[in-house]
Amino acid sequence: MRARLKKLGIDVTIATRDIGYELCCADPIPFDLEYTRDLGYCATQYLLSGGNAAMISIQAGNFVPVPFRELLDPETGRARIRMVDIRSTRYAIARRYIIRLRRDDFEDPLKLAKIAEKAGLSIDDFRKEFEYLIDTELPPIVFGVET
């Protein structure tokens, strides 16, 4: 990665860190604000009703306490990895808020020319260097409308 950035005239120091949400997250969207407010409310209600040692989660639209013992890997003592459903509409919407290269950037010749110019690359070189990033991009959100 450093070599690729150096070719672009960008000198960086890259350090490995074991952090979570704050590393991969874009600015909060309205859902994040409502979700965290509601988590706080439900956590407070859970504690006031006598609950403890749990994380409040949302499951199928309902807030559900998950005991810490279910979250931890007994061998490592660390939190188990929980996967995000990348095929959900909620994930697709949140991903669209993140500023990144997308398929439509490569399909619009004028936009692609501007981006390549800012990177100091020809369009062909830009494609060779970065087009792989859209290989796993999900298709656009399409809502069926009954007629």
CORZIRA-V558464 format. One record per residue. N is the residue number from 1. RES is the residue in three letters. SS is DSSP state (A for helix, B for strand, O for the rest). NEAR is the number of other ideal C-beta (glycine too) atoms within 10 Angstrom. Layout:
{{N	RES	SS	NEAR} {N	RES	SS	NEAR}}
This chain:
{{1	MET	O	7} {2	ARG	A	11} {3	ALA	A	6} {4	ARG	A	10} {5	LEU	A	12} {6	LYS	A	11} {7	LYS	A	12} {8	LEU	O	11} {9	GLY	O	8} {10	ILE	O	11} {11	ASP	O	8} {12	VAL	O	9} {13	THR	O	5} {14	ILE	O	7} {15	ALA	O	5} {16	THR	O	4} {17	ARG	O	5} {18	ASP	O	6} {19	ILE	O	7} {20	GLY	O	8} {21	TYR	A	6} {22	GLU	A	6} {23	LEU	A	8} {24	CYS	A	8} {25	CYS	O	11} {26	ALA	O	12} {27	ASP	O	8} {28	PRO	O	11} {29	ILE	O	14} {30	PRO	A	8} {31	PHE	A	12} {32	ASP	A	14} {33	LEU	A	10} {34	GLU	A	10} {35	TYR	A	14} {36	THR	A	11} {37	ARG	A	10} {38	ASP	A	13} {39	LEU	A	15} {40	GLY	A	11} {41	TYR	A	12} {42	CYS	A	17} {43	ALA	A	16} {44	THR	A	11} {45	GLN	A	12} {46	TYR	A	17} {47	LEU	A	13} {48	LEU	A	8} {49	SER	O	8} {50	GLY	O	6} {51	GLY	O	13} {52	ASN	O	9} {53	ALA	O	8} {54	ALA	B	17} {55	MET	B	15} {56	ILE	B	19} {57	SER	B	14} {58	ILE	B	12} {59	GLN	B	8} {60	ALA	O	5} {61	GLY	O	5} {62	ASN	B	8} {63	PHE	B	16} {64	VAL	B	13} {65	PRO	B	17} {66	VAL	B	13} {67	PRO	B	12} {68	PHE	A	12} {69	ARG	A	9} {70	GLU	A	9} {71	LEU	A	14} {72	LEU	B	13} {73	ASP	O	10} {74	PRO	O	7} {75	GLU	O	6} {76	THR	O	8} {77	GLY	O	7} {78	ARG	O	10} {79	ALA	B	12} {80	ARG	O	10} {81	ILE	O	6} {82	ARG	O	8} {83	MET	O	5} {84	VAL	O	10} {85	ASP	O	8} {86	ILE	O	10} {87	ARG	O	8} {88	SER	O	10} {89	THR	A	10} {90	ARG	A	10} {91	TYR	A	13} {92	ALA	A	14} {93	ILE	A	12} {94	ALA	A	16} {95	ARG	A	15} {96	ARG	A	13} {97	TYR	O	13} {98	ILE	O	12} {99	ILE	O	7} {100	ARG	O	11} {101	LEU	O	15} {102	ARG	O	16} {103	ARG	A	15} {104	ASP	A	12} {105	ASP	A	17} {106	PHE	A	19} {107	GLU	A	10} {108	ASP	O	12} {109	PRO	A	9} {110	LEU	A	7} {111	LYS	A	13} {112	LEU	A	18} {113	ALA	A	13} {114	LYS	A	12} {115	ILE	A	17} {116	ALA	A	18} {117	GLU	A	12} {118	LYS	A	9} {119	ALA	O	15} {120	GLY	O	12} {121	LEU	O	17} {122	SER	O	12} {123	ILE	A	14} {124	ASP	A	9} {125	ASP	A	13} {126	PHE	A	21} {127	ARG	A	14} {128	LYS	A	11} {129	GLU	A	15} {130	PHE	A	17} {131	GLU	A	14} {132	TYR	A	9} {133	LEU	A	14} {134	ILE	A	15} {135	ASP	O	7} {136	THR	O	7} {137	GLU	O	14} {138	LEU	O	12} {139	PRO	O	7} {140	PRO	O	10} {141	ILE	O	9} {142	VAL	O	6} {143	PHE	O	5} {144	GLY	O	5} {145	VAL	O	5} {146	GLU	O	3} {147	THR	O	3}}
